[in-house]
Amino acid sequence: MLIPIDARVGFTSVSLGLIYAIKQKNMRFSVFQPIAPQSYYGKDNQDVITRIVCNKYHIPYAKPLCINYVESLLAANKQDILMEEIISNYYYNKKEAALILVIGLKPTLQYQFIYTLNYQIAKMLDAEIILVLSLREYLPDKLQQLIKLAFIKLGGNQNITGIIINKLNAPILTYCHANIDMNELFHNSLNTSIHHIDIQSLSKNSPLPVIGAIPWNIDLINIRVSDIASYLKATIINQGNIQARSIKSVTFCTCNLANIIKYFQPDSMLVTSVDRNEVIVAICLAVMNGVEIGALLLTSSSYEIDQHIYQICQKTFQTGLPVFAIQQNILQTMLILQQFRP
């Protein structure tokens, strides 16, 4: 059973990567996700893992319970019913599989019961636990403390057989917070540092076997523009190639024009207020000169884009640049995007 120690370890990516690796071994296996968070459901009412496992890999897979439903059962003191449903789904998945990969639930501030629930599910299924973590601001000598803390949170479960460390050597902000999740796409190059850690030092400091260590790779962080627009419930000004484009960085254009032009880079999403006409025109000029900017997000859309500016930008729009707008201001937009989980 894969269990993340917190919400920011890149758990979905690790889970899907492990599913792909097992499938490459041609093993008879199934995937069992007891519970899926509501925020991960798409328009087809399926979470990310369900969509990929069912539609792409065609692996036996029972639809997970929704976290809101689980919360309602726990609030009504019906934990026995919850566990019965989980067991029923588990045996539906099991069938003739030689291996069942059980995917735990990511802990969040909203659902404080998740650590306990992961522990109870693992205990009920008598599953071997693999912890998924990222070092974030921790250095290798702190790894032992990190694992001990996770051990306590899981109720002292003795079936923890190893750990997978994700985002190895990821950029770390100088004020000691890992530059992760949607923050990974924000331009913090001047405020980050990288600690180069080797596998030997990790194994030496870990009280559990290090089953895998996944190195940081910025090229893997490609987020579809259409997903961001959908998440923000944005108004589409220019559709462009919104379905085909992805972004690798996000830049908030809050400074004067001379200081932000250097951030007009390929596959970047530029965020500016709709009334910053000089910035909008500069972005259009950059696109017309061959810079493949990923998307343009306009904030404070209660103000309308100037019609003269709109006409000037028409040729730029024809290149496929997606342009969309939301009513929130720059600061609000930044806070909202930090909650985005691709």
C-alpha positions in Angstrom: 0.0 0.0 0.0 1.4 3.4 -1.1 0.9 6.0 1.6 2.1 9.6 1.3 3.4 11.4 4.4 1.9 14.7 3.3 0.0 16.3 0.5 3.0 17.7 -1.4 5.1 14.7 -2.3 3.9 14.3 -5.9 1.9 11.3 -4.9 -0.2 11.0 -8.0 2.9 11.0 -10.3 4.6 8.3 -8.1 1.5 6.2 -8.1 1.0 6.3 -11.9 4.8 5.8 -12.4 4.7 2.6 -10.3 1.6 1.4 -12.1 3.4 1.8 -15.4 6.5 0.1 -14.1 4.5 -3.0 -12.8 2.6 -3.2 -16.1 5.9 -3.3 -18.0 6.8 -6.5 -16.1 3.7 -8.2 -17.5 2.4 -9.1 -14.1 -1.2 -10.0 -13.3 -2.1 -7.1 -11.0 -4.9 -4.7 -10.2 -5.0 -1.3 -8.7 -7.2 -0.5 -5.7 -7.8 3.0 -4.6 -10.2 2.9 -1.6 -11.0 6.6 -1.5 -10.4 9.5 -4.0 -10.5 13.2 -3.0 -13.4 15.1 -4.6 -11.1 17.8 -6.0 -9.5 15.2 -8.3 -12.8 14.4 -10.1 -13.1 15.7 -13.7 -16.1 16.3 -15.9 -16.5 12.5 -16.5 -16.9 12.0 -12.7 -13.6 10.1 -12.6 -10.5 11.0 -10.6 -7.1 11.2 -12.4 -5.9 7.7 -11.5 -9.2 6.1 -12.5 -9.2 7.7 -15.9 -5.7 6.6 -16.7 -5.9 3.1 -15.2 -9.3 2.3 -16.8 -9.1 4.2 -20.1 -5.4 3.8 -21.0 -4.1 0.7 -19.2 -7.4 -1.3 -19.0 -6.4 -2.6 -15.6 -9.1 -4.1 -13.3 -10.2 -1.2 -11.1 -13.2 -0.5 -8.8 -14.4 3.1 -8.6 -13.1 4.6 -5.4 -15.4 6.1 -2.8 -15.7 9.8 -2.7 -14.1 11.6 0.2 -17.3 13.5 0.9 -19.2 10.3 1.3 -16.6 8.9 3.5 -16.7 11.9 5.7 -20.5 11.7 6.0 -20.2 8.0 7.2 -17.5 8.9 9.8 -19.6 11.8 11.0 -22.6 9.5 11.4 -20.4 7.0 13.4 -20.8 4.4 10.6 -17.2 3.4 10.3 -18.1 -0.3 10.2 -20.2 0.4 7.1 -17.3 2.3 5.5 -14.9 -0.6 6.1 -17.4 -3.1 4.7 -17.7 -1.2 1.5 -13.9 -0.9 1.2 -13.5 -4.6 1.8 -16.2 -5.4 -0.8 -14.4 -3.2 -3.4 -11.1 -4.8 -2.5 -12.2 -8.3 -3.2 -13.9 -7.1 -6.4 -10.5 -5.9 -7.5 -8.6 -8.9 -6.3 -10.0 -11.6 -8.5 -7.1 -13.4 -10.1 -4.5 -10.7 -9.6 -1.1 -11.9 -8.3 -0.5 -8.4 -6.9 -2.8 -5.6 -5.7 -1.4 -2.1 -5.6 -3.4 -0.2 -2.9 -3.2 3.6 -3.2 -3.7 5.5 0.0 -5.2 8.9 0.5 -3.2 12.1 0.6 -3.5 14.0 3.9 -4.9 17.5 3.8 -5.7 20.2 6.4 -9.4 19.8 5.5 -9.5 16.1 6.4 -7.7 15.5 9.6 -8.8 11.9 9.8 -6.8 10.7 6.8 -3.7 9.5 8.7 -5.8 7.3 10.9 -7.9 6.1 8.0 -4.9 5.1 6.0 -3.6 3.2 9.0 -6.9 1.4 9.5 -7.2 0.4 5.9 -3.6 -0.9 5.8 -4.2 -2.9 9.0 -7.6 -4.3 7.8 -6.0 -5.4 4.5 -2.8 -6.6 6.2 -1.0 -4.7 3.5 2.7 -4.0 3.3 3.2 -0.2 3.5 5.5 1.8 1.3 5.9 5.5 2.4 6.1 8.2 -0.3 7.9 11.3 0.7 10.0 14.2 -0.6 12.8 15.7 1.4 11.6 19.3 0.7 13.5 21.4 3.2 14.9 18.4 4.9 18.5 17.2 4.4 19.5 13.5 4.6 20.4 13.7 8.2 16.8 14.7 9.0 15.4 11.7 7.1 15.3 9.5 10.1 13.2 12.0 12.1 10.9 12.4 9.1 10.2 8.6 8.9 9.8 8.3 12.7 7.2 11.0 12.5 5.3 9.2 9.7 5.6 6.0 11.8 3.8 7.7 14.7 1.1 9.2 12.5 0.4 5.7 11.1 -0.2 4.4 14.6 3.1 2.5 14.8 2.2 0.1 12.0 5.0 -2.5 11.8 4.3 -3.4 8.2 6.3 -0.4 6.8 8.7 -2.1 4.4 10.4 0.8 2.6 10.2 4.3 1.3 10.1 6.0 -2.1 11.7 9.5 -2.2 10.3 11.8 -4.8 11.6 15.2 -6.1 15.2 14.4 -5.2 17.4 17.5 -5.4 14.4 19.7 -6.1 15.0 23.5 -5.9 14.5 24.8 -2.4 13.6 28.4 -1.5 16.2 30.3 0.5 13.7 30.7 3.2 13.6 26.9 3.6 10.5 25.9 1.8 10.6 23.5 -1.1 9.6 25.1 -4.3 7.0 22.5 -5.2 3.5 21.8 -6.6 2.2 24.8 -8.6 5.0 26.8 -6.9 7.3 24.8 -9.1 6.1 26.8 -12.0 6.5 30.2 -10.4 9.7 32.0 -11.3 11.8 31.7 -8.1 15.2 31.2 -9.8 16.8 34.0 -7.8 15.4 32.6 -4.5 16.2 29.0 -4.8 19.1 26.7 -4.1 19.8 23.0 -4.8 21.2 20.5 -2.4 22.8 17.7 -4.4 22.0 14.5 -2.5 23.2 11.0 -3.6 21.4 7.7 -3.0 24.1 6.4 -0.8 23.7 9.2 1.7 19.9 8.6 1.7 20.3 4.9 2.4 22.8 5.6 5.1 20.4 8.0 7.0 17.2 6.0 6.5 16.0 3.5 9.1 14.0 1.8 6.3 15.1 0.5 2.9 15.1 3.2 0.1 13.1 1.3 -2.5 13.3 4.2 -5.0 14.5 7.8 -5.4 13.0 9.8 -8.2 15.2 12.8 -9.3 13.8 16.2 -9.8 13.1 16.9 -13.5 11.5 20.3 -14.4 10.7 18.9 -17.9 8.2 16.6 -16.4 6.2 19.4 -15.0 4.0 20.2 -18.0 0.5 21.4 -17.2 -2.1 21.7 -19.8 -3.4 25.2 -20.4 -6.9 23.9 -20.7 -6.7 22.4 -17.2 -5.7 25.7 -15.7 -8.4 27.6 -17.6 -11.0 25.0 -16.4 -9.8 25.2 -12.8 -10.0 29.0 -12.8 -13.4 28.9 -14.5 -11.9 31.5 -16.8 -13.6 33.4 -19.6 -11.9 32.5 -22.9 -10.9 35.5 -24.9 -9.0 33.6 -27.6 -9.2 29.9 -27.8 -6.0 29.4 -29.8 -4.4 26.0 -29.3 -5.6 25.8 -25.7 -6.2 22.0 -25.9 -2.7 21.2 -27.2 -0.5 23.7 -25.2 1.2 23.1 -21.9 3.2 25.3 -19.7 6.5 24.9 -17.7 6.5 28.2 -15.9 4.2 30.9 -14.6 5.3 34.6 -14.4 3.3 37.3 -12.7 3.9 40.6 -14.6 3.7 43.0 -11.7 6.9 45.0 -12.2 7.6 47.6 -14.8 8.0 46.4 -18.4 11.8 46.6 -18.6 12.1 44.2 -15.6 9.7 41.5 -16.9 10.6 41.1 -20.6 13.4 38.6 -19.7 10.6 36.3 -18.4 8.9 36.1 -21.8 10.0 32.6 -22.4 8.7 29.6 -24.4 6.0 27.5 -22.6 5.5 30.1 -20.0 2.1 31.4 -18.8 2.2 35.2 -18.3 -0.2 36.7 -15.9 -1.0 40.4 -16.0 -3.8 42.8 -15.2 -6.2 43.5 -18.1 -5.4 47.2 -17.8 -1.6 46.7 -18.3 -1.8 47.6 -22.0 1.9 48.0 -22.4 2.5 44.5 -21.1 -0.1 43.0 -23.3 1.3 44.7 -26.4 4.8 43.6 -25.4 3.7 40.0 -25.0 2.1 40.1 -28.5 5.3 41.6 -30.0 7.3 38.8 -28.4 4.9 36.1 -29.9 5.1 37.7 -33.3 8.9 37.6 -33.1 8.9 33.9 -32.5 8.8 33.5 -28.7 6.4 30.5 -28.2 4.7 31.8 -25.0 2.3 29.2 -23.6 -0.6 31.3 -22.6 -1.7 34.7 -21.4 -3.9 35.1 -18.3 -5.6 38.4 -17.7 -6.7 39.3 -14.2 -9.2 41.9 -12.9 -11.5 41.2 -15.9 -14.2 43.4 -14.5 -12.2 46.0 -16.5 -12.7 45.3 -20.2 -9.7 44.9 -22.5 -9.2 48.1 -24.6 -10.7 47.6 -28.0 -7.7 49.2 -29.7 -5.3 46.9 -27.9 -7.6 43.9 -28.9 -7.4 44.9 -32.6 -3.6 45.3 -32.4 -3.3 41.8 -31.0 -5.5 40.1 -33.6 -2.6 38.7 -35.6 -1.0 37.4 -32.4 -4.2 35.6 -31.5 -4.1 33.9 -35.0 -0.8 32.3 -34.0 -2.6 30.1 -31.5 -1.9 31.9 -28.3 -4.5 31.0 -25.7 -5.8 34.1 -23.9 -8.3 33.9 -21.0 -9.4 36.1 -18.1 -10.7 36.0 -14.6 -12.2 38.6 -12.3 -9.7 38.1 -9.4 -6.7 40.4 -9.1 -3.1 39.4 -9.3 -2.7 38.5 -5.6 -5.9 36.5 -5.5 -4.9 34.7 -8.6 -1.6 33.7 -7.2 -3.2 32.3 -4.1 -5.8 30.4 -6.2 -3.1 28.9 -8.4 -1.1 27.7 -5.4 -4.1 25.4 -4.6 -4.1 24.0 -8.1 -3.3 20.2 -8.3 -2.7 19.0 -11.8 
